Amino acid sequence: MAKFRGRGGMPNMNNMMKQMQKMQRELEKSQQEMEERIFTASAGGGSIEIKANGKNEILEVKIDPDVVDSEDMEMLEDLILVAVNDVLNKIEDENQKQVGKLTGGMNIPGL
């Protein structure tokens, strides 16, 4: 980590502010890249596939016609829920990983 020492051993606020601004720019860039990424998850052995972007927007839902059974709609609904939750968890995990890289594991409120 960079040393922020100025006169008399006091932290050099200019250097600290520059470091914080750099971190903010990197976080903004990482967030932009994250929002553009496409994440995919599936359930039921691939019979349900969900695509979402890094903004947690569902872009596409694919359902294999073989799993559509009007007698068992509950199973289809459950598979869709599993796939949606899985893709959203993948996005959250990647967000946490990217923020962790930039902050060096520091716990910064609001990130």
N, C-alpha and C positions, 0 to 999 in steps of 0.2 A: 504494500500500500504506500502511496506517496506520503512524504513527510510534509507537514504543513507548519513549518517553524519560521518565524520571523524574528524580529528583534526581541531580545530578552527571553527567548524560549516560548513566547506566546504564539498561538496558532496564527498563521498567515491567512487571513480571511479571503484575500483575493484568490489565492491558490485553491482554497477550499471551495469557493464559489465557482471557479472555473471547472473543477472536478465535478461538482454537482450539475452544472450546465451540460457538461459532456455526457454524464450519465443520463440526464434527461433526454438529450438528443438521441442517444443510443436506445433508450427505452421506447421513444416515439418511433424510431425506425423499426425496431423489433416488433412493435405492435402493428405497424402498417404491414410488415411482411406476414405476420401471423394472420391478419384479417384476410389476406389474399390466398392463404393456403386452403387446400381442400382436404378434408378428412373423410374417411370411409369406415363404416362398421357394418357388420352383418350379424344375423341371427338365424337359427334354424338350419345350420349347415350351408348358409349362403342363400337360403330361400327368400330372405328379406335383406335388402341392402339400402343403407342410408348414406347420403353424402351431405356434408355440411361444410360451411366455411368457418374461418376463425372468429367470425362475429356471432357464432352460435345460430346461424341461419340455416335451416334445413333447405338444401338445394334440390334434392332428388330422393324419391322413394321408389325402389324397384321391388316388386312382389312377384315371385314365381307363381304362375297360375296354378301349379299343382298343389299349393298350400291353401288355396282359396276353397273353403268348404263351408257352405252356408249352414251346415249343421254344427260347425265348430268355429264360429267367429271369435270366441274367446281366445282360442289358441293363436289365431292370427293377430289379434290385438296385443296379446302378450309378447309375441315375437317382435312386433313393431316397437313396443315399449322398450324391450331389451336392446334392440339395435339403436334406437334414438338415444337412450341413456348411455350406451357404450360410446357412440360418436361424441356426445357432449363431454364425457369423461376424458376421452382422448384429447379434445381441445383444451380442457382445463389443465390436464397434465403437461401438455406442451407449453402452455402459457406459464405455468409455474417453473418449468425447466428453463425457459428463456429469461424470465425475470431473475431467477437464481444465478444464471451465468453473468448477468449484467451487474447485479448488486453484490456479487461475491458472498451470497448467503446472509447478508445483512437484512434484518427485519425492518423494512421501511414501511411505516403506516401508509395505507392507501394503495399499496402495490400488491 
